[in-house]
Amino acid sequence: MRLDVPKEVQDVVALLSYRGYEAYLVGGCVRDALRGITPNDWDVATNALPEQIQELFPEHVYENRFGTVGVKTESGDPATEIVEVTTYRIDGDYEDSRRPTSVQHTHSLEEDLARRDFTINALAYGDGALVDPFGGEDDLRAGLIRAVGDPRARFGEDALRLMRAVRFAAQLHFDIEGETLAAIRELAGTVQNISGERVRDELVKLIGSDGAERGIELMRETGLLAAVLPELQEGVGVTQNKHHVFTVYEHNLKTMGYAVDQKYDVPVRIAALLHDVAKPRVKRGEGPDSTFYNHEVVGGRMARAILERLKFPREINDRVSHLVRHHMFYYNVDEVSPAGVRRFIRRVGPEHVDDLFRIREADRIGSGVPKAVPYKLRHLRYMIDQVKADPISPAMLKASGTDLMEELGIEPGPLVGQVLAILLEEVIDDPQANVREHLLERARAIHAMSDAERAALARQARERAEEHEENLNEDLKKQHRVR
């Protein structure tokens, strides 16, 4: 048997062997190479101790307690720039289903492989031969995820392996072997002992795979969904109204499935999965006329809390919760003016417009509607293209706050913001008014008004800004907030 191994990795193995040490490729890189997939990284196991590895490879990184030395190769390829070389080891007892209390080096490759999670990851390759003490190659051919040895013991050592089993099944399109599946169901709740960061990383890999829809459903079937995303679990069996043929959970899952099919990025997939997460909590009534008022507002808050619990970076949390909050955007060809479209862009943020269209399309397909982009959405996209260069924020006005202060002889304060807000609404109504001289003239006129007159004008500006939102609310009430 010959695997296609990069020269940089071969050189690391060769030097270890030349110095009299055993050296084998192990784990996921062997699994992927056997499947004809180029590994993302390469791992080597050896009976050389960490200090001996470091002596052989002066250019290295070593900052861990597991005996792993990162050998620098300067290959320029991210997959081989660092080759991780780890001393054979056995793990001591585990605490809280999270981590071993101790690590002991061993001279036995098989003992090292025995501590690994699944048979397809307990493979080693060296000298043109495969070392496979647990039947991983057969499981690879059969498409099975099987725990090494006693699955309850493996999952008891590290509960994150529960998520890894489902993630591998989703990524590889494999099934989970019967005893392993039964152990996941039995121990699903222990995943709550794992840090949010570690669970998040597995969830991101799962949702980022093309088997994400099946992976989330496997989480539901095994009880992991209730432990990791209980808010999503709440939608199981919750019926909707006459606009939907699926339950809330089924609809969320199918909406994400469309986002996966379209190869949207992970934050959009997460927003698609959570876009209707609040419906079970706001549902009123049963049958064809049940309602879900304000589910997008409540859902935005719920999405933020979920992602905070799972320790997602703030920028991803902000993006996802914003998409969930605004996924119900309203647009009627005969009712919304170009100024309304400008206010829509300002309200949702120009950087989010494309994502919101993606969520809306996914939402429609997830509802059982055959057409992702109806005429209304095509027309809105056309209108957005027409007005996208128009001013929608104070920064786009031809007269800045500094200009106003110099022109009016006033100090920084609420008055500057009030005048800018009035000018902006006037320019949104008429972009041709965005001329510096005109804006300064209007600013002088506004400044000359009494406080009451200026406050009334500011109130009118706010009302125009809210007009689009009010239209949204009225239309969604008619549609029971499900479109």
C-alpha positions as CSV (number, residue, x, y, z in Angstrom):
1,M,0.0,0.0,0.0
2,R,1.3,3.4,-0.9
3,L,-0.2,6.7,0.2
4,D,0.5,10.0,-1.4
5,V,2.5,11.8,1.3
6,P,4.1,15.3,0.8
7,K,7.9,15.4,0.7
8,E,8.1,17.6,3.8
9,V,6.2,15.0,5.8
10,Q,8.3,12.2,4.4
11,D,11.4,14.0,5.5
12,V,10.2,14.3,9.1
13,V,9.4,10.6,9.2
14,A,12.7,9.7,7.5
15,L,14.8,11.6,10.0
16,L,13.1,10.0,12.9
17,S,13.6,6.6,11.4
18,Y,17.2,7.3,10.5
19,R,17.9,8.1,14.2
20,G,16.4,4.8,15.2
21,Y,12.9,5.9,16.3
22,E,9.6,4.5,15.2
23,A,7.5,7.0,13.2
24,Y,4.0,6.6,11.7
25,L,1.5,8.9,10.2
26,V,-1.6,8.7,12.4
27,G,-5.2,9.7,12.7
28,G,-7.2,11.9,10.3
29,C,-4.5,12.3,7.7
30,V,-4.4,8.6,7.2
31,R,-8.2,8.4,7.1
32,D,-8.4,11.1,4.5
33,A,-5.5,9.8,2.4
34,L,-7.2,6.4,2.3
35,R,-10.3,8.1,1.0
36,G,-8.4,9.9,-1.7
37,I,-8.8,13.3,0.0
38,T,-5.9,15.6,0.6
39,P,-5.5,16.1,4.3
40,N,-5.6,19.5,5.8
41,D,-2.7,18.7,8.2
42,W,-0.4,15.8,8.9
43,D,0.3,14.1,12.3
44,V,3.2,11.8,13.1
45,A,3.4,9.5,16.2
46,T,6.7,8.3,17.5
47,N,8.4,6.5,20.4
48,A,10.9,9.4,20.6
49,L,10.4,11.6,23.7
50,P,9.5,15.3,23.3
51,E,13.0,16.4,24.2
52,Q,14.5,14.0,21.6
53,I,12.1,15.3,18.9
54,Q,13.1,18.9,19.7
55,E,16.8,18.0,19.5
56,L,16.3,16.5,16.0
57,F,14.2,19.4,14.8
58,P,15.6,22.7,16.1
59,E,13.0,24.7,14.2
60,H,9.9,23.8,16.2
61,V,7.1,24.9,18.4
62,Y,6.4,23.2,21.8
63,E,3.9,24.7,24.2
64,N,1.8,21.8,25.5
65,R,1.6,19.0,28.0
66,F,0.7,16.3,25.6
67,G,4.1,15.7,24.1
68,T,3.3,17.3,20.7
69,V,6.2,19.1,18.9
70,G,5.2,21.3,15.9
71,V,8.0,20.8,13.4
72,K,8.5,23.8,11.1
73,T,9.1,22.9,7.4
74,E,8.8,26.3,5.7
75,S,6.9,24.5,2.8
76,G,4.6,27.5,2.1
77,D,1.6,25.1,2.1
78,P,-0.6,25.5,5.2
79,A,-1.1,21.8,5.3
80,T,2.6,21.0,5.7
81,E,4.1,24.2,7.2
82,I,3.8,22.6,10.6
83,V,4.0,18.8,11.0
84,E,2.8,17.8,14.4
85,V,5.0,15.0,16.0
86,T,3.6,13.4,19.2
87,T,5.2,10.9,21.5
88,Y,3.1,7.7,21.9
89,R,1.0,8.2,24.9
90,I,-1.8,6.8,27.1
91,D,-4.2,9.0,29.0
92,G,-4.9,8.8,32.7
93,D,-8.3,9.1,34.3
94,Y,-10.6,11.8,32.9
95,E,-12.3,14.5,35.0
96,D,-15.7,15.9,34.3
97,S,-15.9,14.2,30.9
98,R,-13.5,16.8,29.6
99,R,-9.7,16.1,29.9
100,P,-7.3,13.5,31.2
101,T,-5.8,14.2,34.7
102,S,-2.4,12.9,33.4
103,V,-0.6,11.8,30.3
104,Q,1.9,9.0,30.3
105,H,4.3,8.2,27.4
106,T,4.4,4.7,26.1
107,H,6.6,2.7,23.7
108,S,3.5,1.0,22.1
109,L,1.9,2.3,19.0
110,E,-1.2,0.1,19.6
111,E,-1.6,1.6,23.1
112,D,-1.5,5.0,21.5
113,L,-4.1,4.1,18.9
114,A,-6.3,2.6,21.6
115,R,-6.9,5.9,23.3
116,R,-8.3,7.5,20.1
117,D,-12.0,8.2,19.6
118,F,-13.2,6.3,16.5
119,T,-11.8,3.4,14.6
120,I,-11.4,5.4,11.4
121,N,-9.1,7.8,13.3
122,A,-7.2,4.9,15.0
123,L,-5.2,4.2,11.9
124,A,-1.4,4.4,11.4
125,Y,0.8,4.2,8.3
126,G,4.5,3.6,8.0
127,D,6.9,1.8,5.7
128,G,4.2,1.3,3.1
129,A,2.0,-0.6,5.5
130,L,-1.3,0.2,7.3
131,V,-1.5,-0.5,11.1
132,D,-5.1,-1.1,11.9
133,P,-5.7,-2.9,15.2
134,F,-9.4,-1.9,15.5
135,G,-10.8,-2.5,12.0
136,G,-10.8,1.1,11.0
137,E,-10.2,0.3,7.3
138,D,-13.3,-1.9,7.2
139,D,-15.4,0.8,8.9
140,L,-14.1,3.3,6.4
141,R,-15.2,1.1,3.5
142,A,-18.5,0.5,5.2
143,G,-19.1,4.1,6.0
144,L,-19.4,3.6,9.7
145,I,-18.5,5.8,12.7
146,R,-17.6,3.3,15.5
147,A,-16.0,4.0,18.8
148,V,-12.7,2.4,19.7
149,G,-13.4,-0.3,22.2
150,D,-16.3,0.4,24.7
151,P,-18.2,3.5,23.3
152,R,-19.4,4.5,26.8
153,A,-15.8,4.5,28.1
154,R,-14.7,6.6,25.1
155,F,-17.5,9.1,25.5
156,G,-17.0,9.1,29.3
157,E,-13.4,10.2,28.8
158,D,-14.3,13.2,26.7
159,A,-18.0,14.1,26.1
160,L,-17.0,16.3,23.1
161,R,-16.6,13.0,21.2
162,L,-20.4,12.8,21.2
163,M,-20.5,15.9,19.0
164,R,-17.5,14.6,17.0
165,A,-19.4,11.4,16.1
166,V,-22.3,13.3,14.7
167,R,-20.0,15.8,13.0
168,F,-18.0,13.1,11.3
169,A,-21.2,11.4,10.2
170,A,-22.4,14.7,8.7
171,Q,-19.1,15.5,7.0
172,L,-18.3,12.1,5.7
173,H,-21.9,11.0,5.0
174,F,-21.4,8.0,7.2
175,D,-23.7,6.1,9.5
176,I,-23.1,5.7,13.3
177,E,-22.6,2.1,14.4
178,G,-25.4,0.7,16.6
179,E,-23.6,0.5,20.0
180,T,-21.9,3.8,19.4
181,L,-25.3,5.4,18.6
182,A,-26.9,3.9,21.7
183,A,-24.1,5.3,23.9
184,I,-24.5,8.7,22.4
185,R,-28.2,8.7,23.2
186,E,-27.5,7.5,26.7
187,L,-24.8,10.1,27.4
188,A,-26.0,13.1,25.4
189,G,-26.6,15.2,28.4
190,T,-22.9,15.0,29.5
191,V,-21.9,17.3,26.5
192,Q,-23.1,20.1,28.8
193,N,-19.9,19.5,30.8
194,I,-17.9,20.7,27.8
195,S,-16.8,24.4,27.4
196,G,-18.9,26.5,25.0
197,E,-15.8,27.1,22.9
198,R,-15.2,23.4,22.2
199,V,-18.8,22.7,21.5
200,R,-18.9,25.7,19.2
201,D,-16.0,24.5,17.2
202,E,-17.6,21.1,16.5
203,L,-20.9,22.8,15.7
204,V,-19.3,25.2,13.2
205,K,-17.6,22.2,11.5
206,L,-20.9,20.4,11.3
207,I,-22.9,23.3,10.0
208,G,-20.1,24.1,7.6
209,S,-20.3,20.7,6.0
210,D,-22.6,19.8,3.1
211,G,-24.2,17.2,5.4
212,A,-25.3,19.9,7.9
213,E,-29.0,19.2,7.6
214,R,-28.6,15.5,8.4
215,G,-26.1,16.4,11.2
216,I,-28.6,18.6,13.0
217,E,-31.3,16.0,12.6
218,L,-28.8,13.4,14.1
219,M,-28.3,15.8,17.0
220,R,-32.1,15.8,17.5
221,E,-32.4,12.0,17.3
222,T,-29.6,11.4,19.8
223,G,-30.6,14.1,22.3
224,L,-27.6,16.3,21.6
225,L,-29.8,19.0,20.2
226,A,-31.7,19.3,23.5
227,A,-28.4,19.6,25.3
228,V,-26.6,22.0,22.9
229,L,-29.4,24.0,21.3
230,P,-32.5,23.5,23.4
231,E,-34.1,26.6,21.9
232,L,-34.1,24.9,18.5
233,Q,-35.4,21.7,20.1
234,E,-38.5,23.7,21.3
235,G,-39.7,23.9,17.7
236,V,-40.0,20.1,17.4
237,G,-43.7,19.2,16.8
238,V,-44.8,22.8,16.9
239,T,-47.3,23.3,14.0
240,Q,-47.7,26.5,12.1
241,N,-50.5,28.2,10.3
242,K,-52.0,28.1,6.8
243,H,-48.8,29.6,5.3
244,H,-46.6,26.7,6.3
245,V,-46.8,22.9,5.7
246,F,-43.9,22.1,8.1
247,T,-43.5,22.3,11.9
248,V,-41.2,25.1,13.2
249,Y,-38.3,22.7,13.6
250,E,-38.7,21.2,10.2
251,H,-39.0,24.6,8.6
252,N,-35.8,25.9,10.4
253,L,-33.9,22.8,9.3
254,K,-35.1,23.0,5.7
255,T,-34.2,26.7,5.6
256,M,-30.7,25.9,6.6
257,G,-30.6,23.1,4.1
258,Y,-31.2,25.5,1.3
259,A,-28.4,27.8,2.6
260,V,-26.1,24.7,2.6
261,D,-27.1,23.8,-0.9
262,Q,-26.3,27.3,-2.0
263,K,-22.9,27.1,-0.3
264,Y,-23.6,30.2,1.8
265,D,-21.1,30.8,4.6
266,V,-21.5,29.5,8.1
267,P,-22.9,32.7,9.7
268,V,-25.7,32.8,7.1
269,R,-26.4,29.1,7.6
270,I,-26.6,29.6,11.4
271,A,-29.0,32.6,10.8
272,A,-31.1,30.4,8.5
273,L,-31.2,27.7,11.2
274,L,-32.3,30.1,13.9
275,H,-34.4,32.6,11.9
276,D,-37.7,31.3,13.4
277,V,-36.3,30.0,16.7
278,A,-38.7,32.2,18.7
279,K,-41.9,31.0,17.1
280,P,-42.7,28.4,19.8
281,R,-42.4,31.1,22.5
282,V,-44.6,33.7,20.8
283,K,-47.2,31.4,19.2
284,R,-50.8,32.2,19.9
285,G,-53.6,29.9,19.0
286,E,-53.7,26.7,17.0
287,G,-54.6,25.7,13.5
288,P,-54.6,27.7,10.3
289,D,-55.0,31.1,11.9
290,S,-52.4,30.8,14.7
291,T,-50.0,33.8,14.9
292,F,-46.3,34.5,15.7
293,Y,-46.2,38.2,16.3
294,N,-42.8,39.7,17.0
295,H,-41.0,36.4,16.5
296,E,-38.2,38.1,14.6
297,V,-37.6,40.6,17.4
298,V,-37.6,37.9,20.1
299,G,-35.6,35.6,17.8
300,G,-32.9,38.2,17.4
301,R,-32.5,38.4,21.2
302,M,-32.6,34.6,21.5
303,A,-30.0,34.1,18.7
304,R,-27.7,36.6,20.5
305,A,-28.0,34.7,23.8
306,I,-27.4,31.3,22.1
307,L,-24.2,32.5,20.4
308,E,-23.0,34.2,23.6
309,R,-23.5,30.9,25.5
310,L,-21.4,29.1,22.8
311,K,-18.7,31.8,22.9
312,F,-19.0,32.9,19.3
313,P,-16.9,35.9,18.3
314,R,-18.8,39.1,18.7
315,E,-18.7,40.0,15.0
316,I,-20.4,36.7,14.1
317,N,-22.9,37.1,16.9
318,D,-23.8,40.6,15.7
319,R,-24.2,39.5,12.1
320,V,-26.3,36.4,12.9
321,S,-28.6,38.1,15.5
322,H,-29.1,41.1,13.1
323,L,-30.1,38.8,10.2
324,V,-32.6,37.0,12.5
325,R,-34.0,40.3,13.7
326,H,-34.5,41.7,10.2
327,H,-35.4,38.6,8.2
328,M,-39.0,39.7,7.9
329,F,-38.3,42.8,5.9
330,Y,-41.3,44.1,4.1
331,Y,-41.5,45.2,0.4
332,N,-44.5,45.8,-1.7
333,V,-43.9,47.0,-5.3
334,D,-46.9,49.4,-5.3
335,E,-46.4,50.9,-1.9
336,V,-42.7,51.5,-1.2
337,S,-41.0,54.5,-2.8
338,P,-37.3,55.0,-3.7
339,A,-37.1,56.9,-0.4
340,G,-38.5,53.9,1.4
341,V,-35.9,51.7,-0.2
342,R,-33.2,54.0,1.0
343,R,-34.6,53.9,4.5
344,F,-34.7,50.1,4.3
345,I,-31.0,50.0,3.3
346,R,-30.2,52.4,6.2
347,R,-32.2,50.3,8.7
348,V,-30.7,46.9,7.9
349,G,-27.2,48.2,6.8
350,P,-26.0,48.0,3.2
351,E,-23.5,45.3,4.3
352,H,-26.4,43.0,5.3
353,V,-28.6,43.4,2.3
354,D,-27.2,40.5,0.3
355,D,-27.4,38.2,3.4
356,L,-31.0,39.2,4.1
357,F,-31.9,38.3,0.5
358,R,-30.2,34.9,1.0
359,I,-32.2,34.3,4.2
360,R,-35.4,35.3,2.6
361,E,-34.9,33.0,-0.3
362,A,-33.9,30.1,2.0
363,D,-37.0,31.0,4.2
364,R,-39.3,30.6,1.2
365,I,-37.8,27.3,0.0
366,G,-38.0,26.1,3.7
367,S,-41.7,26.9,3.7
368,G,-42.3,24.6,0.7
369,V,-42.6,27.4,-1.8
370,P,-41.2,26.3,-5.1
371,K,-39.8,29.7,-6.2
372,A,-37.0,31.2,-4.1
373,V,-37.0,34.7,-5.8
374,P,-40.5,36.0,-6.7
375,Y,-41.2,39.1,-8.6
376,K,-41.3,41.2,-5.5
377,L,-37.8,40.3,-4.5
378,R,-36.5,40.8,-8.0
379,H,-38.1,44.2,-8.1
380,L,-36.6,45.2,-4.7
381,R,-33.2,44.1,-5.8
382,Y,-33.7,46.3,-8.9
383,M,-34.7,49.3,-6.7
384,I,-31.7,48.8,-4.4
385,D,-29.4,48.8,-7.4
386,Q,-31.1,52.1,-8.5
387,V,-30.6,53.9,-5.2
388,K,-27.5,52.2,-3.7
389,A,-25.2,55.2,-4.4
390,D,-27.7,57.6,-2.7
391,P,-26.9,59.0,0.7
392,I,-28.4,57.0,3.6
393,S,-26.2,58.0,6.6
394,P,-24.9,61.3,8.1
395,A,-21.4,60.4,6.8
396,M,-22.7,60.6,3.2
397,L,-24.0,64.1,3.6
398,K,-22.0,66.8,1.7
399,A,-21.9,68.9,4.9
400,S,-20.4,67.3,8.0
401,G,-21.0,68.0,11.6
402,T,-17.8,70.0,11.7
403,D,-19.1,72.1,8.7
404,L,-22.3,72.8,10.6
405,M,-20.5,73.9,13.8
406,E,-18.3,76.3,11.8
407,E,-21.2,77.6,9.8
408,L,-23.5,78.1,12.7
409,G,-20.9,79.0,15.3
410,I,-22.1,76.3,17.7
411,E,-20.3,73.8,20.0
412,P,-20.5,70.0,19.8
413,G,-23.7,68.8,21.3
414,P,-27.3,67.4,20.7
415,L,-28.1,70.4,18.4
416,V,-25.6,69.2,15.8
417,G,-27.0,65.7,15.8
418,Q,-30.6,67.1,15.6
419,V,-29.8,69.3,12.6
420,L,-27.9,66.4,10.8
421,A,-30.9,64.0,11.4
422,I,-33.3,66.5,9.8
423,L,-31.0,67.1,6.9
424,L,-30.5,63.4,6.3
425,E,-34.2,62.7,6.2
426,E,-34.6,65.5,3.7
427,V,-31.8,64.1,1.5
428,I,-33.2,60.6,1.7
429,D,-36.4,62.0,0.3
430,D,-34.6,64.0,-2.3
431,P,-30.9,62.9,-3.0
432,Q,-30.6,66.0,-5.3
433,A,-30.7,68.1,-2.2
434,N,-27.3,66.7,-1.1
435,V,-25.3,69.7,-2.1
436,R,-23.1,71.4,0.4
437,E,-24.3,75.0,-0.2
438,H,-27.9,73.9,0.0
439,L,-27.4,71.9,3.2
440,L,-25.6,74.8,4.9
441,E,-28.5,77.1,3.9
442,R,-31.0,74.6,5.3
443,A,-28.9,74.3,8.5
444,R,-29.0,78.0,9.0
445,A,-32.8,78.0,8.6
446,I,-33.2,75.2,11.0
447,H,-30.9,76.8,13.5
448,A,-32.9,80.0,13.3
449,M,-36.1,78.2,14.3
450,S,-37.5,78.2,17.8
451,D,-36.7,75.1,19.9
452,A,-40.4,74.0,19.5
453,E,-40.3,74.4,15.7
454,R,-37.0,72.6,15.5
455,A,-38.3,69.8,17.7
456,A,-41.4,69.4,15.6
457,L,-39.3,69.2,12.4
458,A,-37.1,66.6,14.1
459,R,-40.2,64.6,15.1
460,Q,-41.5,64.7,11.5
461,A,-38.1,63.4,10.3
462,R,-38.3,60.5,12.8
463,E,-41.8,59.7,11.6
464,R,-40.6,59.5,8.0
465,A,-37.8,57.3,9.1
466,E,-40.2,55.0,10.9
467,E,-42.8,54.9,8.1
468,H,-41.2,51.9,6.4
469,E,-41.2,50.0,9.7
470,E,-44.8,50.8,10.2
471,N,-45.7,49.5,6.8
472,L,-43.8,46.4,7.6
473,N,-45.7,45.8,10.8
474,E,-49.1,46.2,9.2
475,D,-48.3,43.9,6.4
476,L,-46.9,41.2,8.6
477,K,-49.9,41.3,10.9
478,K,-52.0,40.5,7.8
479,Q,-49.7,37.6,7.0
480,H,-49.4,36.4,10.6
481,R,-45.7,37.1,10.6
482,V,-44.8,33.9,8.8
483,R,-43.5,35.1,5.4
